[in-house]
Amino acid sequence: MKTSPNGLQLIRKYEGYKSTPYRCPAGLYTVGYGHVIGNGLQLPDEWNRTLSLGEINELLRTDLARFERGVLRYCPVYLTQSQFDALVSFSFNLGLGVPQRSTLRQKILRKDGEGAAKEILRYTRAGGKVLKGLTRRRQAEYNLFTSKRSS
């Protein structure tokens, strides 16, 4: 399963686009559409530059593939395209460790779609603070997860 255009649009919207490295709200060095650079804590010299659109799109493509594989690995049950897209976006933002050990995953594995959708809404904090952007993103992921559309 691959991320649909709807899922990709959601990720691009909430990750935003930066061609030069910056620190995200979690304090990690990031570039492009939310690509964490190295360990995220230090900016290697070779990243201290402006990246081309081609480089940014390649980073997004490889990052997406990793998160798609992770969602399929940790949630090996039937998912609609919309559910898959929402989970890829969620994982892209939080990392695969969160869905790996979360109540969200447990509810998905028990086929409790409604409960899983509600779990998405719980992840709105960064640095101990509720962030409006994360609240909006989680609502968008919830809406996508619960939508009936096929793509």
C-alpha positions, 0 to 999 in steps of 0.5 A: 500500500502506498500513500495516496495524493490525499495523504501526501497533501496532508503531510505536505500541508502540515509539515510545511516546506523549508529548503534550508535546515531549521529547528522544528518545535521538538528542537530537531534539525529538519529540512524540506517536508519534515526530514530530520537531519541525522540524529537531529541534534547537531547540524552536520556541515554538509547540510548547512546549505539550501537544498534544491526542490529535487533533493527535497522531493527525493528526501520526501519520497524515501521518508514516505517509503520508510513510514509506509513500511512501518505502518504496514509492519505495525498494523498488519490488518486491513486498513482503508486507504484513508486510514493508511494515509492518516497513519502514515501522516501521524507516524511521519510527524511523531516517528514510528516508535509512537505507533509501535508502542501506542494504544492507537496500535492496540486498538487498530489490531483489535479492529476498534476503528472508532477507538483508534481514531479517538487516540489520534486526537491525543497527540497534540503536545511538543515540548510539554505544550499543546500546540495549535498546529498539532491540534489542527493536524491531529483533527485532519488525520482523524477526519481522514482516518474516519472518512469513507472516501476510497482514495 
